[in-house]
Amino acid sequence: MEHILKGINLNKTFGTKDQNIQALKDVDFYLDEGELLGIAGESGSGKSTLLNVISGLIRPDSGELFYREQEYTGKDPAHTGRFLQMIFQDAKSSFDPRFTMECSLLESRRKKTDRDALCGILKEVGLDEKLLKRKASELSGGQCQRMSIARALYSEADILLCDEITSALDVSSQAQVVEILKKLNVERKLSAIFVSHDIALLSTLCTRIMVMKDGQVVEQGLTTDVIGTPGNEYTKLLIESARKQSL
């Protein structure tokens, strides 16, 4: 079966004066068309490093990356931006503070700009087109995050890479973003990788979950299987921690 995105035997080590830290250790992953894949793990597990490697922001030390069976290992974001877009935790800082939302979003499109199409996308993410005249500093965190999603859709990327995109939002804004992604998955067959330390959140959004610890994949499978019958002790700890926080 052809996967829309795939990584094989990915490794990445960061060196400091005192030690080397292997952030990724022989990581394999895949993403199918129209799938929402969740990557769970605590801080330092390697999940954000993996997203940065996939996007081309960081080059792997070894391993291979494929988009629709075409290798793109080592390509930078100028290349990967044709088919995937990163959405960051701090949405406001991802926009140039000098520009209005309209300028920021229109410049993200490689083809001829189409304002009508842009306004249609804003409706999909629950935003009024009047917000296009504002700058990032004039929007709430939730509005900025939805603008980030709109920018990615307007760029016509096939895949969204979401790095802890709800962790800085209030509960209401978190719920709005999750519902928007679910809606886009159904209506647009959106493909996305969603990284979070909150495995409970991933269980409400993703069809499949991959659990990482110390740069390695320790468990992966359908969400119902991973949450219902976890096979790894670390996964069990994440689930138990999420349950305690919900009490």
N, C-alpha and C positions, 0 to 999 in steps of 0.2 A: 504493500500500500504506500502511495506517495504521501509524504508529510509536507505540509506547507513550510515548516521550519524544523531543522534538526541539528543537533550538536553531537559529536562523537569524541570521546576521550579528551575532554577539555581540561587543561591544567593551567594554573596561574599562581606564581609565587611573587610575593612582595618582599623586598629586602630592606632591612634597616641596618644601622651600624652594629647592633648587638645580635640580631637574629633574622632568620628568614621565616616568613609566614606563608604557608601554602594555602591560599584562599580557595582554590579549586583543585580537587583531586580526582582525576579520571571521571569527569562528569559526562554522562550521556543524558540527552533529553530529546523529546520530540513534541511537536504541536501539530494537530490536525486542523484542516480547514473548518472554520466555524466553531472551534473549541475554545473554552475558557479554562486555561490551566493555572492552577494555584501553586505557588511555591512557598512553603511554610518553613519557619525556622527562627531562632532567636538572633539577636544582634551578633555578628561575627560568624554566622553559619555559612556565608558565601553566596547567599541568594542575590544580593544587590550586585556583587561582583559578577555573577553569572549574567545578569541583565546587561551590565556594562560591556561584557565581552560579546554578547549577542548583538548589541547595537553598534559595536565598533568603537565605542569610547575607550575601551581597553583592548589591547591585543593579547590573545592567549599565548602562553609559552609553547604549547603544543595542542594538537587536536584540530578538528575540522568543523566548519559551520556550513550549512546548506540551506538555501531558500529555493523551494520548488526543484529540488535535486541539483541545483547549480551551486557549486562551492563559492563562498564569498569570504573565506577566512582571511583576516588581515585587512579587509576593506574598512575605510573610515566612514563616519556618519554621512559624508557627502554622497557616498554610494548607497549605504543601507537605508538612508532616508527615502529612497524611492519605493521601498516596500514595507518599512516599519518605522514607527514613531515612539519615542520615549515620552512618558508622562511622569513627572517627578513629584515627590512628596511636597516640596515647596513650590507650588504653582506660580506664585507671584514672581519669584526670582527667575522663572523660566521665560518671562516676557521682558523685553527691553522697556525700561521705565520711561523712556522718552516718547514711545510710540503709543498711539491709541490701539485698541483691540482690532479695529478694522485694518490698520496698517500691518499689524503683526500677523493677522490671519491671512490677509490677501497675499503677502509675500511668501507664504508657506506653500503655495500651489505652483507646481512646475508647469502646468499647462496654462492657457489663457485664463485670467481671473474672471470669475463669474459671481457677481454680488448676489444675484437671485439664488444661486445654489448655496452660497454662504448663509443667507438668511434662512433658507430651508433647513440647513444643518443646525443653526441656532435653535430653531423650534424643536428639533429632535432631542436636544439636550436641555430643553426647558428654559431657554434664555430669550429675552426680548432683544430685538435688533437695535434698540436704542442704546444698549450697552456697548455697541461697537464704537461709539464716540468717546468712551471713557478709557482711561489708562488703568493698568493693573492695580495701582495704589488706590483707585477709587472703587474697586470691587471687593466683595467679601471673599474669604478663602474658598468657600463652596462655589461661588460664581467663577472665580479664577480657574478652579479645577475643571469645571464644565467647559470653560473656554479652551482649556488645554485639550480636552477631548474633541471639541469642535475643530480646533486647529489640525489635529491628527486626521480627522475624517476629511476635512477639506483638502488636505495634502494628497488624498487618495491612497494612503498607505493601506496595505492589506492586514497589517498586524499592529496591535498596540502592546507596548511593554510598560506595565504600570508598577511603579516602585513605591510601595507604601503610600498610595495616593489618598487614602482616607484617614491616615493616622493623625494628621494635624487638624482634622475637621471635627466640628461638634457632631453629636449623634444624629441630628436631623439632616445635616449636610452629607454625612456618611451614607445614610439610607438613600438619599436622593441620587448620589453617584452610583451606588450599587444597583438601584433600580434602572438607571439610565443604561448601564452596561448590559444588564439582562435584556432590556428592550432592544438595544442595538444588536445583541447577539442573535435574537430571534428574527428581527426585521431585516438586518443587513448581513446575517451570517458572520458577524464580526469574530475574528480570531484574536485572542489576547492572552498574554501571560501576566498574571497578577501576583506580585510579591507582597507578602505580609507576615508579620510575627503573630498575627491573630488567626489561628486556624479555624476558630468558630466563624469568623467573617468569611473565610474562604469556602467553608462548607455551605454557606448560603448562596454563593455566587458561581463556584467552579464545578465543572463536571468531573474533573480529575485533579488530584493533589499529589505533589511531589514534596517530600520532607527532606530538608538538608540540615546537616550538623557537621561542624568543623570542615567545611569545604566538600563534603561528600553527600551523595544521595543515599539516605538510609532506608527510605520506603517510598513507594509510589503506587498509585492505582486509582480506581474509580472512587469518587468522594464517599459514596455510601460504604464502600469496603474499608477505606482508610479510617473513617470516623467510626464506623460500626464495629469493625473487628481489626484494630491496629495490630500489626505484627512486630513492631519495634518498640522497645521500652521508651526511647526518646519521644516517639509519636504519642505514646500513652501519657507521658508527662505533659506534653503540650495540650492535649485534649483535657486532661484533668485540671490544668491551670486555667484553661478557658472556662471550664465549668464553674470553678470556684469564683472567678471574676464576675460571672453572670448572676451569682446568688445575691 
